[in-house]
Amino acid sequence: MSGAKVVSDAPEAARELAERVGCAKSVVFFGGAGVSTASGIPDFRSEDGLYHQKFKYPPEEMLSHEFYLTHAEEFFDFYRTRMIALGAKPNQAHHKLAELEREGKLAAVVTQNIDGLHQAAGSKRVFELHGSVHRNICQRCGHVYPAEWIMGTTGIPHCEKCGGRIKPDVVLYGESLDEKTLAGAAEAIQSCDMLIIGGTSLVVYPAAGLVRYFQGDDLVIVNRLPTPQDSAADLVCACDIAKAFAF
């Protein structure tokens, strides 16, 4: 590892983060599923993640555009039970990031998560790369339904206004990321002098490719497991992300 300081103790990581954030002019946070595990939402690739659980079909298949089209009822069963978590609450990491934004220190959150917990904690400038379960759109008339409405339906949900089929505003496998969201996230990362990457394995593209836009001075990675970018980081916090943000 080329010069990165590695910290595995959460209190030490919190002290390091606090000091570095204090010195930064503009911080951007880039996060993944690991940010929400402390809120009770399982990630995908860890030992207890969705991809290691047994289902009738592989989760990757059930989360594809093709499956949504051809197995809609099973898609929505999985979506309701595994992707929507209305009882989840923001954890310390979400709250600290919202606080840093209010203080004018954090410029943006770029997230791969679809749970809306950053906004629930109070973050305003959030680039949702993979969409949100809180927006479910009629494919015919464009009316938007909240996650609560979806949870009150059974089978394949249809629009109350026109009868059109509903689709979650979530980027499924086989679909492209929203260009405007992607461009905004890239610009935010390019403009900051400190980038904190947290709770992501950095293996899902094109989202993970956004890291290459960073031109600042301080790259920090907070993730329990190693990532492909660790060698490029200035600080690696190999610990619980919610505890690392307890400052």
The 8 nearest C-alpha neighbors of each residue, nearest first, counted from 0:
[[1, 230, 2, 3, 229, 231, 232, 4],
 [0, 2, 230, 3, 231, 232, 233, 229],
 [1, 3, 0, 4, 233, 230, 232, 231],
 [4, 2, 233, 234, 232, 1, 5, 0],
 [3, 5, 234, 235, 233, 2, 6, 232],
 [6, 4, 235, 234, 236, 3, 7, 237],
 [5, 7, 236, 8, 12, 237, 235, 4],
 [8, 6, 237, 238, 236, 9, 5, 12],
 [7, 9, 11, 6, 10, 12, 238, 237],
 [8, 10, 12, 243, 11, 238, 242, 13],
 [11, 9, 13, 12, 8, 14, 243, 242],
 [10, 12, 14, 13, 8, 9, 15, 6],
 [11, 13, 9, 15, 243, 10, 14, 236],
 [12, 14, 243, 10, 16, 11, 15, 244],
 [15, 13, 11, 17, 12, 16, 18, 10],
 [16, 14, 12, 18, 13, 17, 19, 11],
 [17, 15, 13, 19, 18, 14, 20, 12],
 [16, 18, 14, 20, 15, 19, 21, 13],
 [19, 17, 21, 15, 16, 20, 14, 22],
 [18, 20, 16, 22, 21, 17, 15, 23],
 [21, 19, 23, 17, 22, 18, 16, 26],
 [22, 20, 18, 19, 23, 17, 24, 16],
 [21, 23, 19, 20, 18, 24, 17, 193],
 [24, 22, 20, 21, 25, 193, 19, 192],
 [23, 25, 192, 104, 22, 26, 191, 193],
 [24, 26, 191, 192, 104, 23, 105, 106],
 [27, 25, 105, 193, 191, 106, 194, 104],
 [28, 26, 194, 107, 106, 105, 108, 188],
 [27, 29, 195, 108, 194, 196, 109, 30],
 [30, 28, 109, 196, 110, 108, 195, 197],
 [31, 29, 197, 110, 198, 196, 199, 28],
 [30, 32, 199, 198, 111, 33, 112, 110],
 [31, 33, 42, 34, 35, 112, 198, 199],
 [198, 34, 32, 36, 35, 31, 199, 42],
 [35, 33, 198, 32, 36, 31, 30, 240],
 [34, 36, 38, 33, 37, 40, 32, 39],
 [35, 37, 40, 39, 38, 33, 41, 34],
 [38, 36, 39, 35, 90, 241, 34, 40],
 [39, 37, 35, 36, 87, 40, 90, 88],
 [38, 40, 36, 37, 41, 87, 35, 88],
 [39, 41, 36, 35, 38, 42, 84, 87],
 [42, 40, 36, 48, 39, 43, 49, 47],
 [41, 43, 48, 32, 33, 44, 36, 49],
 [44, 42, 48, 49, 50, 45, 41, 32],
 [43, 45, 48, 50, 42, 46, 49, 51],
 [46, 44, 48, 47, 43, 42, 51, 50],
 [45, 47, 48, 51, 44, 50, 43, 49],
 [48, 46, 45, 51, 49, 41, 52, 42],
 [49, 47, 43, 45, 42, 44, 50, 41],
 [50, 48, 43, 52, 51, 42, 41, 47],
 [49, 51, 43, 48, 52, 44, 58, 57],
 [52, 50, 49, 48, 47, 46, 53, 44],
 [53, 51, 49, 50, 54, 48, 47, 58],
 [54, 52, 51, 55, 57, 50, 56, 49],
 [53, 55, 56, 57, 52, 58, 50, 49],
 [54, 56, 57, 53, 58, 61, 73, 52],
 [55, 57, 54, 58, 61, 60, 53, 59],
 [56, 58, 60, 59, 54, 61, 55, 50],
 [59, 57, 61, 60, 62, 50, 56, 49],
 [60, 58, 62, 57, 61, 63, 172, 50],
 [61, 59, 57, 58, 63, 62, 66, 56],
 [62, 60, 58, 63, 59, 66, 74, 57],
 [63, 61, 59, 60, 171, 58, 172, 64],
 [62, 64, 172, 171, 66, 60, 65, 61],
 [65, 63, 67, 171, 66, 173, 172, 68],
 [64, 66, 68, 63, 67, 69, 173, 70],
 [67, 65, 69, 70, 63, 68, 64, 61],
 [68, 66, 71, 64, 65, 74, 70, 69],
 [69, 67, 65, 66, 71, 70, 64, 74],
 [68, 70, 66, 67, 71, 65, 64, 72],
 [71, 69, 66, 73, 67, 72, 74, 68],
 [70, 72, 67, 74, 73, 68, 69, 75],
 [71, 73, 154, 75, 155, 74, 70, 76],
 [74, 72, 76, 75, 71, 70, 77, 61],
 [73, 75, 71, 77, 72, 76, 67, 61],
 [74, 76, 78, 72, 77, 73, 79, 71],
 [75, 77, 73, 79, 78, 74, 80, 72],
 [78, 76, 80, 74, 75, 79, 81, 73],
 [77, 79, 75, 82, 76, 81, 80, 74],
 [80, 78, 76, 83, 77, 81, 75, 82],
 [79, 81, 77, 78, 76, 82, 83, 84],
 [82, 80, 78, 77, 79, 83, 84, 76],
 [81, 83, 78, 79, 80, 84, 77, 132],
 [84, 82, 79, 81, 85, 132, 78, 80],
 [85, 83, 86, 87, 82, 40, 114, 81],
 [86, 84, 87, 83, 147, 146, 88, 114],
 [85, 87, 84, 88, 83, 39, 38, 40],
 [88, 86, 85, 84, 38, 39, 89, 40],
 [87, 89, 38, 90, 86, 116, 119, 85],
 [90, 88, 116, 93, 120, 38, 94, 119],
 [91, 89, 93, 92, 38, 94, 37, 88],
 [90, 92, 94, 241, 93, 95, 244, 245],
 [91, 93, 241, 244, 95, 94, 90, 96],
 [94, 92, 96, 117, 90, 91, 89, 95],
 [95, 93, 91, 97, 120, 92, 96, 98],
 [96, 94, 98, 92, 97, 93, 91, 99],
 [95, 97, 99, 93, 98, 94, 92, 100],
 [98, 96, 122, 100, 94, 121, 95, 99],
 [97, 99, 95, 101, 96, 100, 94, 102],
 [100, 98, 102, 96, 105, 104, 101, 97],
 [99, 101, 105, 103, 97, 102, 98, 104],
 [102, 100, 98, 103, 99, 97, 104, 105],
 [103, 101, 99, 100, 104, 98, 105, 97],
 [104, 102, 100, 101, 105, 99, 106, 25],
 [103, 105, 99, 102, 100, 25, 26, 106],
 [106, 104, 100, 26, 99, 107, 103, 27],
 [107, 105, 27, 26, 25, 100, 104, 103],
 [108, 106, 27, 124, 105, 125, 109, 28],
 [107, 109, 125, 28, 27, 29, 110, 126],
 [108, 110, 29, 126, 125, 28, 184, 30],
 [111, 109, 30, 127, 112, 29, 31, 128],
 [110, 112, 31, 128, 129, 127, 30, 113],
 [113, 111, 110, 114, 31, 32, 129, 127],
 [112, 114, 131, 130, 132, 115, 129, 111],
 [115, 113, 116, 112, 131, 132, 83, 84],
 [116, 114, 118, 117, 113, 119, 131, 133],
 [117, 115, 119, 89, 118, 114, 120, 88],
 [116, 118, 120, 119, 93, 122, 115, 121],
 [117, 119, 122, 121, 120, 116, 115, 123],
 [120, 118, 116, 117, 121, 115, 89, 122],
 [121, 119, 117, 118, 94, 89, 93, 122],
 [120, 122, 118, 97, 119, 123, 117, 94],
 [121, 123, 97, 118, 117, 120, 124, 125],
 [122, 124, 125, 121, 118, 97, 100, 107],
 [125, 123, 107, 122, 108, 126, 106, 100],
 [124, 126, 108, 109, 107, 123, 127, 122],
 [125, 127, 109, 128, 180, 184, 110, 108],
 [128, 126, 130, 110, 129, 125, 111, 109],
 [127, 129, 111, 130, 126, 110, 180, 176],
 [128, 130, 170, 111, 127, 169, 113, 112],
 [129, 131, 169, 127, 168, 113, 128, 170],
 [132, 130, 113, 133, 169, 168, 134, 114],
 [131, 133, 134, 113, 146, 114, 167, 83],
 [134, 132, 146, 145, 131, 135, 115, 114],
 [135, 133, 168, 145, 132, 131, 144, 143],
 [136, 134, 167, 144, 168, 143, 166, 145],
 [135, 137, 143, 166, 165, 141, 142, 138],
 [138, 136, 165, 141, 142, 139, 164, 140],
 [137, 139, 164, 141, 165, 163, 136, 140],
 [138, 140, 163, 137, 141, 164, 161, 162],
 [141, 139, 142, 137, 138, 161, 163, 160],
 [142, 140, 137, 136, 138, 139, 143, 165],
 [141, 143, 137, 136, 140, 144, 158, 160],
 [144, 142, 136, 135, 134, 141, 137, 145],
 [143, 145, 135, 134, 148, 136, 142, 146],
 [146, 144, 133, 147, 134, 148, 135, 149],
 [145, 147, 133, 149, 148, 132, 150, 134],
 [148, 146, 150, 145, 149, 151, 85, 133],
 [149, 147, 151, 146, 150, 145, 144, 152],
 [148, 150, 146, 152, 151, 147, 145, 156],
 [151, 149, 147, 148, 152, 146, 79, 153],
 [152, 150, 148, 149, 147, 153, 146, 156],
 [153, 151, 149, 150, 156, 148, 154, 155],
 [154, 152, 155, 156, 151, 150, 149, 76],
 [153, 155, 72, 156, 75, 152, 76, 73],
 [154, 156, 72, 71, 153, 157, 75, 164],
 [157, 155, 165, 152, 154, 164, 153, 158],
 [158, 156, 164, 162, 163, 165, 159, 155],
 [157, 159, 162, 163, 160, 161, 137, 164],
 [158, 160, 162, 161, 157, 163, 156, 142],
 [161, 159, 158, 162, 142, 163, 140, 157],
 [160, 162, 163, 158, 159, 140, 139, 157],
 [163, 161, 158, 157, 159, 160, 164, 139],
 [164, 162, 158, 139, 157, 161, 137, 138],
 [163, 165, 157, 137, 138, 158, 156, 162],
 [164, 166, 137, 136, 157, 156, 138, 135],
 [165, 167, 136, 135, 137, 168, 138, 164],
 [166, 168, 135, 169, 136, 132, 134, 165],
 [169, 167, 135, 134, 130, 131, 166, 136],
 [170, 168, 130, 167, 131, 129, 171, 132],
 [169, 171, 129, 130, 174, 176, 168, 172],
 [172, 170, 63, 64, 174, 62, 169, 173],
 [173, 171, 63, 174, 64, 62, 170, 59],
 [172, 174, 64, 171, 63, 175, 65, 170],
 [175, 173, 172, 171, 170, 64, 176, 63],
 [176, 174, 177, 173, 170, 171, 178, 172],
 [175, 177, 178, 170, 128, 129, 174, 181],
 [176, 178, 180, 179, 181, 175, 128, 129],
 [179, 177, 181, 180, 182, 176, 175, 183],
 [178, 180, 182, 181, 177, 183, 184, 176],
 [181, 179, 183, 177, 182, 178, 126, 184],
 [180, 182, 178, 184, 179, 183, 177, 185],
 [181, 183, 185, 179, 184, 180, 178, 186],
 [184, 182, 180, 186, 185, 181, 179, 187],
 [183, 185, 187, 181, 186, 182, 126, 109],
 [186, 184, 182, 188, 183, 187, 209, 189],
 [185, 187, 189, 183, 184, 188, 190, 182],
 [186, 188, 184, 190, 189, 185, 183, 191],
 [189, 187, 185, 213, 190, 186, 191, 212],
 [188, 190, 213, 186, 212, 187, 191, 214],
 [189, 191, 187, 188, 186, 192, 213, 214],
 [192, 190, 25, 188, 193, 26, 189, 215],
 [191, 193, 215, 216, 25, 26, 217, 23],
 [194, 192, 217, 26, 191, 215, 218, 216],
 [195, 193, 27, 218, 26, 28, 219, 196],
 [194, 196, 219, 28, 220, 218, 29, 197],
 [197, 195, 220, 29, 30, 28, 221, 219],
 [196, 198, 221, 30, 199, 222, 220, 29],
 [33, 199, 197, 34, 31, 222, 30, 32],
 [198, 200, 31, 201, 197, 33, 30, 32],
 [199, 201, 226, 202, 198, 225, 224, 222],
 [202, 200, 207, 199, 203, 226, 227, 228],
 [201, 203, 200, 207, 204, 227, 199, 226],
 [204, 202, 207, 201, 206, 205, 200, 208],
 [205, 203, 206, 207, 208, 202, 201, 209],
 [204, 206, 208, 207, 203, 209, 176, 202],
 [207, 205, 204, 208, 209, 203, 128, 111],
 [208, 206, 201, 204, 209, 205, 203, 210],
 [207, 209, 205, 210, 206, 211, 204, 212],
 [210, 208, 211, 207, 206, 212, 185, 205],
 [211, 209, 208, 212, 213, 207, 188, 185],
 [210, 212, 209, 213, 208, 214, 207, 189],
 [213, 211, 189, 210, 209, 188, 185, 214],
 [214, 212, 189, 188, 211, 210, 215, 194],
 [213, 215, 189, 212, 216, 192, 190, 191],
 [216, 214, 192, 213, 193, 217, 191, 194],
 [215, 217, 192, 193, 218, 214, 194, 233],
 [216, 218, 193, 233, 215, 219, 194, 192],
 [217, 219, 232, 194, 233, 193, 195, 234],
 [220, 218, 195, 234, 232, 235, 233, 196],
 [219, 221, 196, 235, 197, 195, 236, 222],
 [222, 220, 236, 197, 235, 237, 196, 240],
 [223, 221, 198, 237, 224, 197, 238, 220],
 [222, 224, 237, 238, 239, 225, 221, 236],
 [223, 225, 222, 237, 226, 200, 238, 221],
 [226, 224, 229, 223, 227, 222, 200, 237],
 [225, 227, 228, 200, 229, 201, 224, 222],
 [226, 228, 229, 201, 225, 230, 200, 202],
 [227, 229, 226, 231, 230, 232, 201, 220],
 [230, 228, 232, 231, 226, 227, 225, 235],
 [229, 231, 0, 1, 228, 232, 3, 227],
 [232, 230, 229, 228, 233, 1, 3, 218],
 [233, 231, 218, 229, 234, 3, 230, 219],
 [232, 234, 3, 218, 219, 217, 4, 2],
 [235, 233, 4, 219, 3, 232, 5, 220],
 [234, 236, 5, 220, 219, 221, 4, 237],
 [237, 235, 221, 6, 238, 7, 12, 5],
 [238, 236, 223, 7, 222, 221, 6, 235],
 [237, 239, 223, 7, 236, 9, 240, 222],
 [238, 240, 242, 241, 243, 223, 9, 222],
 [239, 241, 243, 242, 238, 221, 244, 34],
 [240, 242, 92, 91, 244, 243, 239, 90],
 [243, 241, 245, 244, 240, 239, 9, 13],
 [242, 244, 13, 240, 9, 12, 241, 245],
 [245, 243, 92, 242, 241, 246, 13, 91],
 [246, 244, 242, 243, 13, 91, 241, 92],
 [245, 244, 13, 17, 14, 243, 95, 16]]
